[in-house]
Amino acid sequence: MARNSSAQRQWDESDVRVRANKKGSRPRTKQRPRHEDAVIARVIAVDRGRYTCVVNEQSDDQRTVVCIRAKELRRKPIVPGDQVGVVGDVSGDPDTLARIVRIEPRATVLRRSADDTDPVERVIVANADRLVLVLATESPTPRTGFVDRGLAAASDAGITPVICMTKTDLKDPAEFLTYVEALDVQTVSTEPSDTHGGRPAAGVHEESLAISNASIDRLRTILDGHISVFLGPSGVGKSTLVNALTGSERATGGVNDVTGRGRHTSSSARALRMPDTSPGTWVIDTPGIRSLGLAHVSEEELLNSFTDLVPATADCPRGCLHTQDSPGCALDEWVQRPEASPAAPLRLESLRRLLGASRGETQSGADEKQLGQAIT
């Protein structure tokens, strides 16, 4: 009789026993809220766990809100340029705090590693479509290795590179720019304003010189309608350019006369609007970098970033490693042809150094500097 009564019993939810969670009494679930009411915002600054975002960036109701990120995003990097979903108090009033609950799909991601063997990727910015490589003609000395690394990082991210030369009053940039004249890369040089009396003597703290209006107008035309990130060593004048373009007051500094290295003045990346430009125009200033590791970039992508050398690889034997002792490598003959650019042998040498670094080959101190792994 007991078995029959048990078989005829009607079961319901109250008969289900849920094992208590160790960290709480709520049952564990993999279903997360969809947050369909989340407001889309753009991250413009990150500072010690607080994210400054702009809501409704292309409307009259634009406002800035401060956010924290949701617990489920704690292992996902959120960087300037990201578009995120925000819930909570998005009024932008003082002492209010919203919450980032999701990261929208990124169009591009600019990344780097600490060195060429470090497997950990560090995201610099997201959704940028212009990478401005800023170099000074002197103080600090520009390095072709940094240019090649920047072009490889841009190629990997799908970002259009631009090379900007500063401090042209110290040295003519034409000689350095011959290194990239065979490439389809836009270059721009800035001149100091005529109203400035000149740079101070050696040993005196060097303040940034004002940039001429003509130089700023040329750069503004190139960046109009784009999200542009400025990347370069300390002391080359990135923040000075950003201040001139945006009207902001980012801290600037000079170069140490003893070490030849720039002083770190920007401590974090920040996106700024550029006035008198199309909607959606942003300029992202970044701290000076002393290494630009490419551990995340494949050998194929490294080769593709050397667009002037890629055609020669069609004559290389299958499986060619493109090293100096690779049998039948067509690159050596290619760079000696009359139609090759004067910088072709140097660029081939740089390519082989980058390929060697990606394979774990050690570099001497001098080679590291030329390679750009040690930029300053």
C-alpha positions as CSV (number, residue, x, y, z in Angstrom):
1,M,0.0,0.0,0.0
2,A,2.9,2.4,0.8
3,R,4.4,1.9,-2.6
4,N,1.1,2.6,-4.4
5,S,0.5,5.8,-2.4
6,S,4.1,7.0,-3.2
7,A,3.6,6.3,-6.9
8,Q,0.4,8.3,-7.0
9,R,1.8,11.3,-5.1
10,Q,2.0,14.6,-7.1
11,W,5.4,16.2,-7.0
12,D,6.0,20.0,-7.0
13,E,8.8,22.5,-6.6
14,S,8.8,22.2,-2.8
15,D,10.1,18.7,-3.0
16,V,13.3,19.8,-4.7
17,R,16.3,20.3,-2.4
18,V,18.9,22.8,-3.5
19,R,22.4,22.5,-2.0
20,A,23.4,25.8,-0.4
21,N,26.2,27.8,-1.9
22,K,29.3,27.9,0.2
23,K,29.4,31.7,-0.2
24,G,25.7,32.4,0.3
25,S,22.3,30.9,0.6
26,R,21.2,31.7,-3.0
27,P,21.1,28.8,-5.5
28,R,24.0,28.9,-8.0
29,T,23.0,29.7,-11.6
30,K,24.8,30.4,-14.9
31,Q,22.1,32.7,-16.2
32,R,23.2,36.3,-16.0
33,P,20.9,39.3,-16.3
34,R,20.7,40.6,-19.8
35,H,20.7,44.3,-18.7
36,E,18.6,45.2,-21.8
37,D,18.1,48.7,-20.2
38,A,21.9,49.4,-20.1
39,V,22.9,52.7,-21.6
40,I,25.8,52.7,-24.1
41,A,28.8,54.8,-23.0
42,R,32.4,55.3,-24.2
43,V,35.3,54.9,-21.7
44,I,37.6,57.9,-21.8
45,A,39.8,57.3,-18.7
46,V,40.7,54.6,-16.2
47,D,42.0,55.4,-12.8
48,R,42.4,52.9,-9.9
49,G,39.2,50.9,-10.5
50,R,37.1,54.0,-11.5
51,Y,36.1,54.4,-15.2
52,T,35.1,57.8,-16.5
53,C,32.6,57.3,-19.4
54,V,30.7,59.6,-21.7
55,V,27.0,58.9,-22.2
56,N,25.2,60.0,-25.3
57,E,28.4,61.3,-26.8
58,Q,26.9,62.6,-30.0
59,S,23.8,64.3,-28.6
60,D,22.9,67.5,-26.7
61,D,22.3,65.3,-23.6
62,Q,26.0,64.3,-23.4
63,R,27.2,63.8,-19.9
64,T,30.2,62.3,-18.0
65,V,29.6,59.5,-15.5
66,V,31.9,57.6,-13.1
67,C,31.5,53.8,-13.1
68,I,32.8,50.7,-11.5
69,R,32.7,47.4,-13.3
70,A,30.5,44.4,-12.5
71,K,32.0,41.4,-10.7
72,E,31.7,39.2,-13.8
73,L,34.0,41.6,-15.7
74,R,36.8,41.6,-13.2
75,R,39.1,39.6,-15.4
76,K,38.3,41.5,-18.6
77,P,40.4,44.6,-19.4
78,I,38.4,47.8,-19.9
79,V,40.4,50.5,-21.6
80,P,39.9,54.0,-23.1
81,G,38.0,53.8,-26.4
82,D,35.8,50.9,-25.2
83,Q,32.1,51.1,-25.6
84,V,30.3,49.6,-22.6
85,G,26.8,49.0,-21.3
86,V,26.2,51.0,-18.1
87,V,23.4,50.6,-15.5
88,G,22.6,52.5,-12.3
89,D,22.8,56.2,-11.8
90,V,23.9,57.7,-15.2
91,S,22.8,61.2,-14.4
92,G,26.4,62.4,-14.1
93,D,25.6,64.3,-10.9
94,P,28.4,64.7,-8.3
95,D,29.0,61.7,-6.0
96,T,27.0,59.3,-8.2
97,L,28.3,55.9,-9.3
98,A,27.2,53.7,-12.2
99,R,28.1,50.1,-13.0
100,I,29.6,48.7,-16.2
101,V,27.8,45.4,-17.0
102,R,29.2,44.5,-20.4
103,I,31.8,45.4,-23.0
104,E,30.4,46.0,-26.5
105,P,32.2,44.2,-29.4
106,R,35.4,46.0,-30.3
107,A,36.2,47.1,-33.8
108,T,40.0,47.1,-33.1
109,V,42.3,46.3,-30.2
110,L,45.8,47.8,-29.9
111,R,47.9,45.5,-27.8
112,R,51.5,45.0,-26.6
113,S,53.5,42.7,-24.4
114,A,56.3,43.5,-21.9
115,D,58.8,41.9,-24.3
116,D,58.9,39.5,-27.2
117,T,58.7,36.4,-25.0
118,D,56.0,37.5,-22.5
119,P,52.7,35.6,-23.3
120,V,50.7,38.2,-21.3
121,E,49.0,40.7,-23.6
122,R,48.3,44.2,-22.4
123,V,45.5,46.1,-24.1
124,I,46.4,49.7,-24.7
125,V,43.2,51.1,-26.3
126,A,40.1,49.8,-28.1
127,N,38.2,50.9,-31.2
128,A,41.0,53.2,-32.5
129,D,41.4,53.5,-36.3
130,R,44.5,55.7,-36.3
131,L,47.8,55.0,-34.6
132,V,50.0,58.1,-34.5
133,L,53.6,57.1,-33.9
134,V,55.3,60.2,-32.4
135,L,59.0,60.5,-32.6
136,A,61.4,63.5,-32.0
137,T,64.1,64.3,-34.5
138,E,66.5,64.6,-31.5
139,S,66.3,64.5,-27.7
140,P,65.4,61.6,-27.5
141,T,67.0,60.0,-30.6
142,P,64.4,58.4,-32.9
143,R,64.8,54.6,-33.5
144,T,63.8,52.8,-36.6
145,G,63.1,49.7,-34.5
146,F,60.3,51.5,-32.7
147,V,58.8,52.5,-36.1
148,D,58.8,48.9,-37.3
149,R,57.3,47.6,-34.1
150,G,54.6,50.3,-34.2
151,L,53.8,49.4,-37.8
152,A,53.6,45.7,-36.9
153,A,51.3,46.4,-34.0
154,A,49.1,48.6,-36.2
155,S,48.9,45.9,-38.9
156,D,48.0,43.3,-36.3
157,A,45.2,45.5,-34.9
158,G,43.9,46.6,-38.3
159,I,44.7,50.3,-37.6
160,T,46.0,52.9,-40.1
161,P,49.4,54.2,-38.9
162,V,50.6,57.8,-39.1
163,I,54.2,58.9,-38.3
164,C,54.5,62.3,-36.7
165,M,57.9,63.9,-36.2
166,T,58.4,66.6,-33.6
167,K,61.2,69.0,-32.5
168,T,62.1,69.7,-36.2
169,D,64.0,72.8,-35.0
170,L,66.7,70.5,-33.7
171,K,67.2,68.5,-36.8
172,D,65.7,68.0,-40.3
173,P,63.4,65.0,-40.2
174,A,63.9,64.2,-43.9
175,E,66.9,61.9,-43.3
176,F,65.0,59.7,-40.8
177,L,61.8,59.6,-42.9
178,T,63.8,58.1,-45.9
179,Y,63.5,54.9,-43.9
180,V,59.7,54.7,-44.6
181,E,59.5,56.6,-47.9
182,A,58.8,53.3,-49.8
183,L,55.9,52.6,-47.5
184,D,52.3,53.6,-47.9
185,V,52.4,55.5,-44.6
186,Q,51.3,59.0,-44.1
187,T,53.9,61.3,-42.4
188,V,53.6,64.7,-40.8
189,S,56.2,67.0,-39.3
190,T,55.5,69.7,-36.8
191,E,57.3,73.0,-36.5
192,P,57.5,75.2,-33.3
193,S,55.6,78.5,-33.2
194,D,57.5,81.5,-34.5
195,T,56.6,83.4,-31.3
196,H,58.9,81.2,-29.1
197,G,62.4,82.5,-28.5
198,G,64.1,79.0,-28.8
199,R,65.0,76.1,-26.6
200,P,67.0,76.5,-23.4
201,A,70.7,75.7,-23.1
202,A,71.8,72.2,-22.1
203,G,71.5,71.5,-18.5
204,V,68.4,73.6,-18.1
205,H,65.0,72.0,-17.7
206,E,63.5,71.9,-21.2
207,E,59.9,72.9,-21.4
208,S,57.7,71.9,-24.4
209,L,57.7,74.5,-27.2
210,A,54.4,75.8,-28.6
211,I,53.5,74.2,-32.0
212,S,52.7,76.3,-35.0
213,N,49.1,76.7,-36.1
214,A,49.9,75.4,-39.5
215,S,51.3,72.1,-38.1
216,I,48.2,71.6,-35.9
217,D,45.9,72.3,-38.8
218,R,47.7,69.6,-40.9
219,L,47.5,67.1,-38.1
220,R,43.8,67.9,-37.4
221,T,42.9,67.3,-41.0
222,I,44.5,63.8,-40.9
223,L,42.7,62.9,-37.6
224,D,39.3,64.5,-38.3
225,G,36.5,61.9,-38.0
226,H,38.8,59.2,-36.4
227,I,39.6,57.8,-33.0
228,S,43.4,58.3,-32.9
229,V,45.9,57.0,-30.3
230,F,49.2,58.7,-29.8
231,L,52.1,56.3,-29.0
232,G,55.8,57.0,-28.4
233,P,58.6,57.2,-25.9
234,S,58.6,59.8,-23.1
235,G,59.8,63.2,-24.0
236,V,58.9,63.3,-27.7
237,G,56.0,65.7,-27.2
238,K,52.8,63.5,-27.3
239,S,51.0,65.5,-24.6
240,T,52.1,68.8,-26.1
241,L,50.5,67.7,-29.4
242,V,47.3,66.6,-27.6
243,N,47.1,69.8,-25.7
244,A,47.4,71.8,-28.9
245,L,44.8,69.7,-30.7
246,T,42.2,69.5,-27.9
247,G,42.8,72.6,-25.8
248,S,43.4,70.4,-22.7
249,E,46.2,70.9,-20.1
250,R,47.9,67.6,-19.9
251,A,51.2,67.7,-18.0
252,T,54.3,68.1,-20.2
253,G,58.0,67.8,-19.5
254,G,61.4,67.7,-21.1
255,V,64.3,65.3,-21.5
256,N,67.0,64.4,-19.0
257,D,70.3,65.8,-20.3
258,V,72.3,63.0,-18.6
259,T,70.3,59.9,-19.7
260,G,68.7,61.3,-22.8
261,R,65.4,59.8,-21.7
262,G,62.1,61.7,-21.4
263,R,60.4,62.3,-18.1
264,H,57.1,60.4,-17.5
265,T,54.4,63.1,-17.2
266,S,51.3,61.2,-18.3
267,S,50.4,58.4,-15.9
268,S,47.4,56.9,-17.7
269,A,45.7,56.9,-21.1
270,R,42.9,59.4,-21.6
271,A,40.6,60.1,-24.6
272,L,39.9,63.8,-25.4
273,R,37.6,65.5,-27.8
274,M,39.1,67.5,-30.6
275,P,37.1,70.7,-31.2
276,D,36.0,71.9,-34.6
277,T,36.0,68.4,-36.1
278,S,33.4,65.8,-37.1
279,P,31.4,64.0,-34.5
280,G,33.2,60.9,-33.2
281,T,36.6,62.5,-33.3
282,W,38.7,61.5,-30.3
283,V,42.4,61.8,-29.5
284,I,43.8,59.3,-26.9
285,D,47.0,60.4,-25.1
286,T,49.1,57.5,-23.6
287,P,52.0,57.4,-21.2
288,G,55.5,57.2,-22.7
289,I,56.6,53.6,-23.3
290,R,60.0,52.1,-23.0
291,S,59.3,48.8,-24.6
292,L,56.8,47.6,-27.3
293,G,56.8,43.8,-27.2
294,L,55.2,41.9,-30.0
295,A,54.8,38.4,-28.5
296,H,51.1,38.4,-29.6
297,V,52.0,39.1,-33.3
298,S,52.6,36.0,-35.5
299,E,55.6,35.7,-37.8
300,E,53.3,36.0,-40.8
301,E,51.8,39.2,-39.5
302,L,55.3,40.6,-38.8
303,L,56.3,39.9,-42.4
304,N,53.1,41.5,-43.8
305,S,53.8,44.7,-41.9
306,F,57.0,45.1,-44.1
307,T,54.9,45.9,-47.1
308,D,58.0,46.9,-49.2
309,L,59.5,43.4,-48.7
310,V,56.4,41.2,-49.1
311,P,56.5,41.0,-52.9
312,A,60.0,39.4,-52.8
313,T,58.7,36.5,-50.7
314,A,56.9,35.2,-53.7
315,D,60.2,34.0,-55.1
316,C,61.3,32.4,-51.8
317,P,61.2,28.6,-51.6
318,R,58.3,27.0,-49.7
319,G,58.8,27.1,-46.0
320,C,61.5,29.8,-46.1
321,L,62.3,31.3,-42.7
322,H,63.7,34.4,-44.3
323,T,66.8,34.3,-42.1
324,Q,70.2,35.3,-43.4
325,D,71.3,31.7,-43.8
326,S,68.0,30.5,-45.3
327,P,68.8,28.7,-48.6
328,G,67.3,30.4,-51.6
329,C,65.8,33.3,-49.7
330,A,64.9,36.0,-52.3
331,L,65.0,38.9,-49.9
332,D,68.8,39.4,-50.1
333,E,68.7,39.8,-53.9
334,W,65.6,42.0,-53.8
335,V,67.0,44.7,-51.6
336,Q,70.1,45.0,-53.9
337,R,68.0,45.8,-57.0
338,P,68.2,49.3,-58.4
339,E,64.4,49.8,-57.9
340,A,64.6,49.0,-54.2
341,S,64.6,51.9,-51.8
342,P,67.9,53.0,-50.2
343,A,66.6,51.9,-46.8
344,A,65.7,48.3,-48.1
345,P,68.8,46.6,-46.6
346,L,68.2,48.2,-43.2
347,R,64.6,47.2,-43.3
348,L,65.5,43.6,-44.2
349,E,67.9,43.6,-41.2
350,S,65.1,44.9,-39.0
351,L,62.7,42.3,-40.2
352,R,65.1,39.5,-39.5
353,R,65.7,40.8,-36.0
354,L,62.0,40.9,-35.3
355,L,61.6,37.4,-36.6
356,G,64.5,36.2,-34.5
357,A,63.0,37.9,-31.4
358,S,59.7,36.2,-32.0
359,R,61.5,32.8,-32.1
360,G,63.1,33.5,-28.8
361,E,66.6,34.4,-30.0
362,T,68.4,36.7,-27.6
363,Q,69.4,40.2,-28.5
364,S,72.5,42.1,-27.4
365,G,72.0,45.5,-25.7
366,A,72.9,47.4,-28.9
367,D,70.6,45.2,-31.0
368,E,67.8,45.6,-28.5
369,K,67.9,49.4,-28.8
370,Q,68.0,49.2,-32.6
371,L,65.2,46.6,-32.6
372,G,63.1,48.9,-30.5
373,Q,62.6,46.4,-27.7
374,A,64.5,48.9,-25.5
375,I,63.2,52.2,-27.0
376,T,65.2,54.6,-24.9
